[in-house]
Amino acid sequence: MARSQKDEILRRAMCQRLQELADNHLNMPMRVLSEKLGYANTTVLRRAWKGEVFPDTERLAALARLKTQTELVPNIHWLITGDGRPLIEESPTK
């Protein structure tokens, strides 16, 4: 079953936010981010930058643990929905 046009629009928007997060907030080159997310090379992120694919949940979990120089972490809710801020304070562990 083919994906709907709405699914494609949502995926492209999430991919655009992922690229914004990497470029403007994490300040990580694609190669470094790929390594931190556990990819063998930059292929998946290159495809994500084009809006073709979006990282799986395991990669999103790894992304959520990356800290900026100011000790903030990526806001996965923002990444998926566009609501909120790109970076948030890390939640305290239980």
C-alpha positions, 0 to 999 in steps of 0.5 A: 500500500502506497504512503499518502501525500500527507505522510510524505509531507510530514516526513519531509518536515521532520527531516527538515527539522532534523537537519536544522537540529544538526546544523544549527543546534548540535553544530555537528557535521553529518559524518560525526552525527552519523557516527554518534547515531550508530550508522556505518556511514552518512548514507541514511542522513544524506537521504534524510536531508533529502526528505526520503527517510527518517531515522528509526526509534533506536536512532532517535533514542540515541539522538535524544541523549546527545548533549550540546555544549550548554548541556541541553539535549534534542527535543524529540517531541519538537523533531516529530511535531514541530511544537516546542523548542529544538533543545531542552534540559535533560530529564532527570533519571529515575 
